Amino acid sequence: VAYALFQPNEFTSSTTFIPQLSSNVKAGGSSLSGLASLAGINIGGIEGSSEFPPTLYPQVVESVPFRLGLLSSYVEVNNNELTLREYFLKDKNSFNFIGTVKKYTIGLPSLILGLFKADEKTDSEISSIYGITKEDQGLFEKLSNTFSLSINEKEGFITMSFFDENKKVSAQVVQTAETLLQEKIIEFKVKSSKELLDFTTNQYIEKKIAFEKLQDDRAVFVDNNINISSSLFQNKLSRIESELSIAQNVVQQLAAQVEQAKLQVNKDTPVFTTINPVTVPFERSAPKRSSIVIIYLFLGFIISSGYVLVKDPLIEIIKSIKS
């Protein structure tokens, strides 16, 4: 009963949304495909509207960039803005009697093993790319224990939840995590089409500048030979105008392809429909104090019964050994 009463209340906030998967759409025809191949981009994946399946969402949530981004997000606590990292560390540094007892009793074996593991691995060995520290690793484990993402493959919806002692913090974290996850999914999905858009736009700008230079060259050539009507003049003027016509056609085609690439980016950008928006929880989700009391009563009954049954035979055995 004492253990159950000392357990802090925990509040769970959650949200549910559905990713709208796009259908297979062609991405601009053969001309756009040919231009994409020049940039080293396989437009075949874009034509299939390369989907990012929801089954991979848990991998995104467990990735280092996502977790670091979530830890860097801000939460409002008692009219003060803190990063989630600072909030976790502040909560970790505060004294918790029950938590301390659990740490040095039930959690003592894992604590000892953790000291040996800390000696075996250095921070650089954990991650040389993102520079993950032991503090980060501990916060990642806390996120794994408090934050969850579940997928209903049959119905196609995603549920995210987070629990904390502060109900407002739990709601803010879920809201941030939902936004961050959706941004990551959009980034993955539109990567190829954005690369194609950047390449097409750069080509269009280069060809447009070259076309305008040809226009200026033709004007200068005509001005310099305004009173000359020789056959040589006509031949040179004809060649310049031919190059100008070709350059104009290229610029027009590239302008159309830029618009097609913009449309493809919009088509590849996924849409998320929120079914259950984030709300501040009203009722606590844990601890289940009645369940805790029942479990401890059961354990107490088992231990005391075992003691009663084993006590006398054990005393007799000890006496026989001594005699």
C-alpha positions in Angstrom: 0.0 0.0 0.0 2.8 2.4 0.9 4.6 1.6 -2.4 1.4 2.2 -4.4 0.7 5.5 -2.6 4.2 6.8 -3.2 4.0 6.2 -7.0 3.6 9.5 -8.9 0.7 9.9 -11.2 1.4 9.5 -14.9 -0.7 11.0 -17.8 -0.7 9.6 -21.3 -1.4 11.8 -24.3 -1.9 10.4 -27.8 -2.8 11.3 -31.4 -4.1 9.2 -34.3 -3.6 10.1 -38.0 -3.8 8.5 -41.4 -1.2 9.0 -44.1 -2.9 9.5 -47.5 -0.9 7.3 -49.9 -0.7 8.7 -53.4 -1.6 6.6 -56.5 0.8 5.7 -59.3 1.2 8.9 -61.4 3.4 9.5 -64.4 6.0 12.1 -63.8 6.2 14.2 -66.9 6.7 11.9 -69.9 9.8 10.8 -71.8 11.3 14.3 -72.1 11.4 14.7 -68.3 12.7 11.2 -67.9 15.6 11.9 -70.3 16.5 15.1 -68.5 16.4 13.3 -65.2 18.8 10.6 -66.5 21.3 13.4 -67.3 21.2 14.4 -63.7 21.7 10.8 -62.6 18.2 10.6 -61.1 16.1 7.5 -61.7 12.7 8.9 -62.5 11.2 5.4 -62.7 10.9 5.6 -58.9 9.2 8.9 -59.2 6.7 7.7 -61.8 5.7 5.0 -59.3 5.3 7.8 -56.7 7.8 5.9 -54.6 5.8 5.3 -51.4 7.3 5.4 -47.9 5.3 2.6 -46.3 3.9 3.2 -42.7 5.6 0.0 -41.6 8.9 1.9 -41.7 7.6 4.7 -39.5 8.9 3.0 -36.3 12.4 2.9 -37.9 12.2 6.7 -38.3 11.0 7.2 -34.7 13.9 5.1 -33.4 16.5 6.9 -35.6 19.1 9.1 -34.0 18.2 12.3 -36.0 14.5 12.0 -34.9 15.4 11.5 -31.3 17.9 14.3 -31.2 15.3 16.6 -32.9 12.7 15.6 -30.3 15.1 16.2 -27.4 15.9 19.7 -28.9 12.2 20.7 -29.1 10.8 23.1 -26.5 8.1 22.4 -23.9 6.5 24.9 -21.6 6.7 24.0 -17.9 5.3 26.4 -15.3 5.5 29.3 -17.7 9.1 28.5 -18.5 10.4 27.2 -21.8 12.8 24.3 -21.6 14.1 21.8 -24.2 12.9 18.3 -23.6 16.5 17.4 -22.9 16.6 20.0 -20.1 13.3 18.8 -18.7 14.4 15.2 -18.6 17.7 16.1 -16.9 16.0 18.3 -14.4 13.6 15.5 -13.6 16.5 13.1 -13.3 18.4 15.3 -10.9 15.4 15.8 -8.6 15.3 13.5 -5.6 12.8 10.7 -5.9 12.6 8.4 -2.8 10.9 5.5 -4.5 13.0 5.8 -7.6 16.2 5.8 -5.5 15.1 2.7 -3.6 14.2 0.9 -6.9 17.5 2.0 -8.5 19.7 0.6 -5.7 17.6 -2.6 -5.0 15.8 -4.0 -8.0 17.9 -2.0 -10.5 21.3 -2.7 -8.8 22.4 -5.5 -11.1 21.7 -3.5 -14.3 23.5 -0.5 -12.7 26.6 -2.6 -12.0 26.5 -4.0 -15.5 26.1 -0.4 -16.9 29.4 0.6 -15.2 31.3 -2.2 -16.9 29.7 -1.3 -20.3 30.6 2.3 -19.8 34.2 1.3 -19.4 34.1 -0.9 -22.5 32.7 1.8 -24.9 33.8 5.3 -25.3 31.5 8.1 -26.6 33.3 8.1 -30.0 32.7 4.3 -30.3 28.9 4.8 -29.8 28.5 7.1 -32.8 31.3 8.8 -34.7 28.8 10.6 -37.0 26.3 12.2 -34.6 28.6 12.2 -31.6 26.2 10.5 -29.3 27.2 10.8 -25.7 26.4 8.6 -22.7 23.9 11.2 -21.6 22.2 11.1 -25.0 22.0 7.3 -24.8 20.3 7.5 -21.4 17.8 10.0 -22.7 17.2 7.8 -25.7 16.3 4.9 -23.4 14.0 7.2 -21.4 12.3 8.2 -24.7 11.9 4.5 -25.6 10.2 3.8 -22.3 7.8 6.8 -22.4 7.2 7.3 -26.1 5.5 4.8 -28.4 4.2 4.5 -31.9 1.8 1.8 -33.1 0.5 0.9 -36.6 -2.8 -0.6 -37.4 -2.0 -2.2 -40.7 -5.6 -3.4 -41.2 -7.2 0.0 -40.8 -4.1 2.0 -41.9 -3.9 4.5 -39.0 -0.9 5.5 -36.9 -1.1 6.1 -33.1 1.6 8.0 -31.2 1.6 8.3 -27.4 3.7 9.7 -24.6 3.3 9.6 -20.8 4.7 11.8 -18.2 4.0 13.1 -14.7 3.1 16.5 -16.2 0.0 16.2 -18.3 0.7 19.4 -20.4 4.3 18.2 -21.2 2.9 14.9 -22.4 0.6 16.7 -24.8 3.3 19.0 -26.1 5.7 16.2 -26.7 3.2 14.2 -28.8 2.3 17.3 -30.8 6.0 17.9 -31.6 6.7 14.3 -32.3 3.7 14.1 -34.8 4.9 17.3 -36.6 8.5 16.0 -36.7 7.6 12.6 -38.0 5.4 14.0 -40.7 8.2 16.4 -41.8 10.7 13.5 -42.0 8.2 11.4 -44.1 7.7 14.4 -46.5 11.4 14.9 -46.7 12.0 11.2 -47.6 9.2 11.1 -50.2 9.9 14.3 -52.1 13.7 13.9 -52.1 13.9 12.5 -55.7 11.4 14.9 -57.2 13.1 17.9 -55.4 16.5 16.9 -56.8 14.9 16.8 -60.3 13.3 20.2 -59.7 16.6 21.7 -58.6 18.4 20.2 -61.6 15.8 21.3 -64.1 15.6 24.8 -62.6 19.4 25.2 -62.8 19.4 24.0 -66.5 16.6 26.5 -67.3 18.5 29.4 -65.7 21.7 28.5 -67.6 19.9 28.2 -71.0 17.9 31.3 -70.4 21.0 33.3 -69.8 22.7 31.8 -72.9 19.5 32.6 -75.0 19.4 36.3 -73.8 23.1 36.6 -74.7 22.4 35.3 -78.2 19.6 37.9 -78.5 22.1 40.6 -77.5 24.7 39.3 -80.0 22.2 39.3 -82.8 21.1 42.9 -82.0 24.8 44.1 -81.9 25.5 42.3 -85.2 22.5 43.9 -86.9 23.4 47.4 -85.5 27.0 47.1 -86.7 25.9 46.0 -90.2 22.7 48.1 -90.6 23.7 49.4 -94.1 25.2 46.2 -95.4 23.2 43.8 -97.5 25.8 41.4 -98.8 25.3 37.7 -99.0 28.0 37.1 -96.3 26.0 39.3 -93.9 22.8 37.4 -94.7 24.6 34.0 -94.1 26.0 35.1 -90.7 22.6 36.6 -89.7 20.9 33.4 -90.7 23.2 31.3 -88.6 22.8 33.5 -85.6 19.0 33.4 -85.9 19.1 29.6 -86.3 21.1 29.3 -83.0 18.7 31.8 -81.4 15.7 29.7 -82.5 17.2 26.5 -81.2 18.0 28.2 -77.9 14.5 29.6 -77.7 13.0 26.1 -78.1 15.3 24.7 -75.5 14.3 27.4 -73.0 10.6 26.9 -73.7 11.0 23.1 -73.1 12.9 23.6 -69.9 10.3 26.1 -68.7 7.6 23.5 -69.2 9.7 20.8 -67.5 10.3 23.1 -64.5 6.5 23.4 -64.1 6.1 19.6 -64.5 8.8 19.1 -61.8 7.0 21.5 -59.5 3.7 19.6 -60.0 5.6 16.3 -59.3 6.9 17.7 -55.9 3.3 18.6 -55.0 2.1 15.1 -56.1 4.8 13.4 -54.0 4.1 15.4 -50.9 2.0 13.2 -48.6 -1.1 14.4 -46.8 -1.8 13.4 -43.2 -5.4 13.3 -41.9 -5.6 13.6 -38.1 -8.4 11.5 -36.7 -7.8 12.0 -33.0 -5.9 15.3 -32.3 -3.6 15.8 -29.3 -5.4 16.8 -26.1 -4.3 17.4 -22.6 -5.2 14.2 -20.7 -7.7 14.6 -17.8 -7.4 11.3 -16.0 -4.2 9.6 -15.0 -3.2 6.5 -16.9 -0.9 5.1 -14.2 -0.1 3.8 -11.7 -2.8 1.1 -11.2 -2.7 1.2 -7.4 -5.3 -1.5 -6.9 -3.3 -3.8 -9.1 -0.1 -3.0 -7.3 -1.7 -3.8 -3.9 -3.1 -7.1 -5.2 0.2 -8.1 -6.7 2.1 -7.4 -3.5 -0.6 -9.2 -1.4 -0.1 -12.2 -3.7 3.7 -12.1 -3.4 3.4 -11.7 0.4 1.1 -14.7 0.6 3.5 -16.8 -1.5 6.5 -15.8 0.5 4.9 -16.2 3.9 3.4 -19.6 3.0 6.8 -20.7 1.7 8.4 -19.6 5.0 5.8 -21.5 7.1 6.2 -24.7 5.0 10.0 -24.6 4.8 10.8 -23.3 8.3 10.4 -26.5 10.4 12.0 -28.9 7.8 14.9 -26.6 7.4 15.5 -26.4 11.2 15.4 -30.2 11.4 17.9 -30.5 8.5 20.2 -28.0 10.2 20.0 -29.9 13.5 20.8 -33.2 11.8 23.8 -31.7 10.1 25.1 -30.2 13.4 24.6 -33.5 15.2 
